[in-house]
């Protein structure tokens, strides 16, 4: 009997028992414990894995086997997020499974995986009891719920242990929307089945030997969901602390400009379209400067996928754009306060030759923010160059490979 069949028989036997006694913690006393190892990459995958470790024991009992006890172990592995090849990630997961003696292992990477025109959500190698989940493919919104769902899908396949040869070759089927769990109740993700459908297929992939694959469906919607997940994995809010010196320089530059009536007159003359155009120009210039100054643009390496490079660079631009919007918003609030405190209404009225309303102060603060972003922030340096670089996939992969090499000596 193979290892997979042995694991499956243990779970089937425990599921078939009747009248079993439960311990004080709600666990059965006559069932074997199945150990699931989670192998996340550092940062966001590690946080998601910590959440999964808390909920999976009860979730797997309800979704897979009501009378099986599950033990979850989490080991963070830099190589899980440092290798772009899914075959290497699965090999690393198998090595860790043998090392720790787990029954099953699922690696969680924050790297996008593209295979045969599909956005891959998860892979499963049944005979080895190994699976892999690509976190970005679950999307940025509702990521934890979608990852829970992916783990249950993969583990169902690993527990069943049906070899690829026993399935219809090339079979492809939509995961049933009315799928029942082990208790006979409707699964806990009814809405997600419509918002983020996952298609199960048996791949014929010459480069990655997997038995079952789950991909984002339909294909056109999988790409924006992937990009959204990649931006979430970059965690753009973590960059903002590096902008402290930029905010200081920009605010000082803009505040100095507020003492001159020229800026007041320009704000009164400019219409909404010109103010929006100036704001957009300042933000684009800021993003462009960050990419150039910190060398964030990914170049295609030998054998690298052009599509993957485009995704990396698109995620970098969107990540920086979100950070710059946060920076601009904080600066705008500061200038609103400064304008109200330091520009007297009667003096502003005498310069503009008309009565003053709140909109005049808003336009003045808006213009000052855009001018300060261009004139002040672009000439300053960020406090942490590494913080900004760490929000890009290429840099994180290099750092994780380096950490893995140092760990192994």
N, C-alpha and C positions, 0 to 999 in steps of 0.2 A: 504493500500500500504506500502511495506517495505521501509526502509531507502535507500537500494540499488536501488530499483525501482524508488524511488523519485529522487535520484541523477541522475539516467539515464534519466528520463523524462525531467529534467531541461536542460540537455545537448542536448537531442534530439530536444526539442522545440526550443532552441537557434539555433541549426544547421539548422532547417527548416525555419527560418525567411528569408524574402527577403527584399531588399531595406533598410537595417538597416543603421543608420548613425554612423560614426566613430568620436571619439573625437580627440582632438589635439594630443594625444599621440598614435594614431593608434588603440585605443580600441573602441569597439562598445558601444553605449550608452544604448542599449535596452537589453543587455544580462547580465545574472547573473554571478558573479565571483565565480569560484570554487577554493577552497583553498586546496593546497597540502602541507602537512607537510613532511619535510625530517628529519629523526632522525639518524644522523650519530654518529658513535663512535669517540672518540678523535683521533687526529693526522691525518693520511692520509685520512680516510673517511671524516673527517670534511673539509679537503681541496677540496676533490672531490665534496662534497655537496655544497660548496661555488661556485664552477664552475658551477654546475648544476643549482643553483638558478639564475644565470645570463642568461643562455641560454634556460631554460625550458619553460618560458612563450611563446616565439615565436615558439619553437620547438613543444610544445603540441598543439598549434593552427594549425600548418601545418600537424602534424601527426595524431591527434585524432579528433579535431573539429575546423574547420576554424573560426566559429563564437562564440567560447567560450573563455572567458577571464580567465586566470589562475594566481593565486597569490601563490607564493612559500615562505614558512616559514621554516627556518632551526633552529633546537634546538639540540645542542650536548648533548648526553646522554652516560655517561660512561658505563651503564649497557648494552648498545647495543653491546659493545665490551668486556664485562666482563662475559657474560653468554654463555656457550658453547652449550646450548640446544636451537635449533631453536624455539621450542614451547614457551620458556620463552621470547625470543626476540620478537616474535609476540604478546605475552600478554603485554609486556612492551610498544610496539608500540600502541596497542589498548588503553592502559591506558593514554598514552600521547595524543592520538587523542581525547579522551573524555575531557581531561584536557584543551586542547587549542581550542576545537571546530572545528577541521579541518574536511573537507569533506572526504579526503583520507590521508593516511600516508604510507610512505615507509621508513623503517629503512635500514641503510647501515652499515654493519658490516665488519670488517677486519678479522673475524674468518672464517675458512673453514667449510663448512657444507657438510657432507656425509650422504646420505640417500639411503638405499636399493640398494647399489652398484653404485650409481650415484654421480657425483660431482654437487651439487646444485648451480645454478646461482641465482635463485630467486624463491620465493614462493608467493602465493596470496590467501588471504581468502576473498572471494567476498562479503559475507553477511556483514562482518565487515568493508569492505573498507580498509583492511590492507595488506601491502606487505613487503617483506624483500629481500634485495639483498646482496649476499656474494661477497665482492669486490675481494678477491683473485681468485675466479672462473673466473673472466674476464681476468685474465692473467696480466703479468707485462707490456708488450708492448701494446700501444693503449688502455690503461685502461680507459681513460676518454671516448673515443668513444664507447667502449663496454658497459660502465656503462650507457651512454645516451640511448643506444639501449635497455638495460635491463629495464630501467625505463619506456620507452615507451611501451614495451611489457607488463609489469605488469599493468600499468595504463589502457591500453586498456581492460584488463580483468576486472579490478575493475570498470571501467565505464560501461562495458556491463552488469555486475552484473548477469550473467546467472548462476544459482546454479548448483552445481555438479550433482545433480540428473537429470538435463535436458540434460546432455551430455551422450554420449555413455560410459558405464562403461568400464574403462580400456583403453579407446581410446588413441592412441599415434600417433602424426603426426609431421612431420618435418615442421618447420615454413617456409612458402612459400618464395622462393628466389625472386619471382617477386611481392612481396607484395606491393600494392599501398597505399599511405597515403591518408589523408582526402581530399586533393586537387586533387587527381587523378594522382599525379606524383610519380615516383619511389622513394622509401625511400632513405635517405641520407647515408646509410651504405651498398652499394652494395658489396664492397670489403670484409667487415667484415663478410658477410654472408658465404663467402668461407673460410676466415682465421679462424673464430671462430664460427662455426654453433651452434645454440642453439635449442634444441629439446623441444617441448611443450608436456606435458603429464598430465593426470589426475591420481594422485597417490592414492594408497590404503595403506596409511601409518597409522598404528595403534597408533603411538606415536605422530605424528604431524598432526593435523586436518587442511589440506589445500585443496583448491579446484583445483588450477592449479599450476603446477610446471614447471620451465624451468631448464633444465640440460645441461651440456656441452656434445657435441657430435662431433665425435664418442667417446665412453667411453675411449679407450686407450689414446687418445690425451687430454682428460680432465685432467688427472693426472699431466702430466708435465706442463700444463697451470696453474693448481692450485698451484703447487709448485713455479712456476715463480711469480705468483701473491703474494704468501706468502712472498717471498724474497723482492718483491717490497714494501709490507706493512711493513716489518721490517726496511726499509729505511737504508741500510748498510752505506750509505755516512754520516749519522749522527753520526756514531761511530768514524769516523776518528779524530775529534778534541781531543778525549780522548787519542790518540796515541802520543801527543806532547812530553811527557816525555820519552816514549819509543824510539822515533826518536832521541832525544838528547843523551840518553844513548848508543843506538846502533851506532850512528855516532861517538861518542867519542871513543868507543871501536874499531871500524873499522879504524878510522883515526890513532889511536895509532899503530895498526898493520901495517899500510902502511909504517912506517919508517924502517921496517925490510925487508931485501932482500929476506927472506924466502917466503913471500907472493908473491913477484914478480916472483920468480922461480916456485912456485906452479901454478900460473895463466898461465905461459908460458907452463908448462907441461900438464895441464889439457886440455882435448878435450871438444867439445861441449856437448857430452853425459854426461860426469862427471859434468860439470858445471850446466847443466839442472837438473841432479839428486840432486846435492847439493842445488840448489834453491828450488826444490820441497820439499826436506827434511826440509829445514828451514821454509818454509811456513806451512807445515803440523804440524811441532813442535809448531809453533806459534799459530795455530788454536787450537791444543790440549791443550796447556797451558792456553789459554783464557777460554776454556770450563771448565777445571779443577779448575783454580784459582777463577773463578767467579760462579762456581756451576750452569752452564747453561744447563746441560743435564736434560731433562724432565724425571721424573719417572712416571710410570703408577699409577694413583690414583685409588681408589676403584670405580669400575664401569666405568672407563675410557676406551675409545676405543684404542686398540693397534695400529690400523692404524693411528689414529689421533696423537698419541704420536710419531709414526715414521715420520709423516709429520712435526710435530713441530721440532723434532731434525734434520731432513734433512734441513729444512728451516734455522735453527740456524747455521748449518755447512756451508751452502752456503752463508749465510749473512756474517759470519765471514771471509770466504774465500775471498769474494769480498773486504772486508775492509782490509785484510792482503795484497791482491794484490795492493791496493792503497798505503798502507804503504810501501811495498817493492819498488814500482815504484818511490815514492818520495825519498826514501833512495838511490836508484840506481842513480838518477839524482844528488843528493848531492855528492856521491862518484865519479861520472864522473867529476864533477867540481873540487873536491879535488885532484884527480889523475892528471889531466891536470895541475893544479896550483902548486902542491907540489912535483911531481916526474919529475925531469929534464930528457929530452930524452937521453942525452948523458950518464947519470948515469945509466938509465934503460938499455941502449944498452950495456954498459960495463958489467953489471951483467948477461945479457941474451946471450951475445956473438953472436948477430945477429942484423941486422937493425930493427928499430922500425917503426911500422905502427899504424894506428888508432885502428885496431883490438886488438893490445896488450893492449892499454889503456882500451878498452871496457872489455876485459877479466879480467883485474886487478880490475876494478870497480865492475864487476859482482861478482867475488870471494869475494871481501871485503864486499859487501852487504850481501851475504849469510852467511859469517862467523860472521858478526856483528849481524845479526838477531838471530843466534843461541847463540852466546856468550854473547851479551849485552842485547838484548831486552827481552829474556826469564827470565832474572834475575831482571827485573825492574817491577814497578807497574804502572798501568794506572792511569791517573789523576782522572777519574770519573768512579767508579765502577757501579754506577746507569745507566750511559749512555750505557754501554755495556749490562747490564741486560735488559734494556728497549727495546732492539732489539730482544727479545725473547717473544713468545706468552704467555707462562705461567706466566712470571713476569708481563706483561702488564695486563693480566686478573686479577691478584691479586690486582694490584694497582688501577685498575678501580673499582673493587668491593669495595675496601676500600674507594675510593673517593665517590662512590654512597652512602655508609653507612653514611659517614660524611655529605653528602648533605641532606640526609633525617633525620639526627639527631638521 
